[in-house]
Amino acid sequence: MAVRAAVLPAVDAPLEITGIELPEPGPGRVRIRLAAAGVCHSDLSLSNGTMRLPVPAVLGHEGAGTVVAVGDGVSHVAPGDGVVLNWAPSCGTCPACARGEVWLCGGALDGAAAVHARRADDGTDLHPGLNVAAFAEETVVPASCALPAPDGIPLTDAALLGCAVLTGYGAVHHSARVQHGETVAVFGVGGVGLAALQSARIAGASKIVAVDVSPEKEELALAAGATDYLIASDTTPREIRALTDRQGVDVAVECVGRGVTIRTAWESTRRGGRTTVVGIGGKDQQVTFNALEIFHWGRTLSGCVYGNSDPARDLPVLAEHIRAGRLDLGALVTERIALDGIPAAFENMLAGKGGRALVVF
């Protein structure tokens, strides 16, 4: 039986809502009925070629749902269980995994090259865009991509745990390692940025500055924990220093992936400050520094993949924050749409008009 899905037929092509034929789950695989999926900028990066993975593909990498069936050898989940999708499963054997850096697993995206399903109309092979193909009514994934959903959290909210929340939380707690009383600036108030703002509040940051190009996001940012909101401009570093006794923040978290934003985030930190880059930028986005300023400022600039998170370790921690009311998943969503609304949501993102959308099946 065919299920509906959002298919990317080629790089830079419009998404198409069409029927796909899924295989039955073979050994070590799980079939899942989606409850919700987040429309994330990483899917946009895949659709426009910034991230190069095989197409045509079923997009969507942030989701949660209910297990429909399991193949041989799957014992950690069973039909009827709620699960959160893990789009970057670690292999456990590569050098990065051996070091405990599972977020850098060299084989995490190997599954994207597999044939995931076929178009129902013409039989074209389809790949799982970022392993899990969550923009569909149902999906079939490796067992390692299905993590037991935390108790007490609706699946329509838990969908956001698989990427935005893990990334934003991890950027603050694992990469930047924000300490109680430190000052933080978050650049980009999308889903990851909103999660980073909440996480900085949880960490006990004394001042949390949100920076974005859109005035409309101020209310969202302040509700998430920002103490100050700035419209991005050429004077942003100066404005941030004015808010921090002319020092700059201890930590900047860049969630945009643009060269100019990365440079601005770095300039907004104090001498010896730390900048964590979460945003996925293209090869054309260059960032330059001169040797003297690197020495003089003593700042640290570091990349951050998937929040430097281990989903198996971090999901229970996030669940506890949610149950205690410290982390509000609902605050990360600006629009709830049905599957048919994904193409329009993508067009809005491409035009810079889109907010954080959640696809509810």
Stockholm file with secondary structure:
# STOCKHOLM 1.0

chainA/1-361         MAVRAAVLPAVDAPLEITGIELPEPGPGRVRIRLAAAGVCHSDLSLSNGTMRLPVPAVLGHEGAGTVVAVGDGVSHVAPGDGVVLNWAPSCGTCPACARGEVWLCGGALDGAAAVHARRADDGTDLHPGLNVAAFAEETVVPASCALPAPDGIPLTDAALLGCAVLTGYGAVHHSARVQHGETVAVFGVGGVGLAALQSARIAGASKIVAVDVSPEKEELALAAGATDYLIASDTTPREIRALTDRQGVDVAVECVGRGVTIRTAWESTRRGGRTTVVGIGGKDQQVTFNALEIFHWGRTLSGCVYGNSDPARDLPVLAEHIRAGRLDLGALVTERIALDGIPAAFENMLAGKGGRALVVF
#=GR chainA/1-361 SS CCEEEEEECSTTCCCEEEEEECCCCCTTEEEEEEEEEEECHHHHHHHTTSSCCCSSEECCCCEEEEEEEECTTCCSCCTTCEEEECSSCCCSSSHHHHTTCGGGCTTTTGGGGSCCEEETTTCCEEEETTSSCCSBSEEEEEGGGEEECCTTSCHHHHGGGGTHHHHHHHIIIIISCCCTTCEEEEECCSHHHHHHHHHHHHHTCSEEEEEESCGGGHHHHHHHTCSEEEECCTTHHHHHHHHTTTSCEEEEEECSCCHHHHHHHHHTEEEEEEEEECSCCCTTCCCCCCHHHHHHHCCEEEECSGGGCCHHHHHHHHHHHHHTTSCCGGGGCSEEECGGGHHHHHHHHHTTCCCCEEEEC
#=GC SS_cons         CCEEEEEECSTTCCCEEEEEECCCCCTTEEEEEEEEEEECHHHHHHHTTSSCCCSSEECCCCEEEEEEEECTTCCSCCTTCEEEECSSCCCSSSHHHHTTCGGGCTTTTGGGGSCCEEETTTCCEEEETTSSCCSBSEEEEEGGGEEECCTTSCHHHHGGGGTHHHHHHHIIIIISCCCTTCEEEEECCSHHHHHHHHHHHHHTCSEEEEEESCGGGHHHHHHHTCSEEEECCTTHHHHHHHHTTTSCEEEEEECSCCHHHHHHHHHTEEEEEEEEECSCCCTTCCCCCCHHHHHHHCCEEEECSGGGCCHHHHHHHHHHHHHTTSCCGGGGCSEEECGGGHHHHHHHHHTTCCCCEEEEC
//
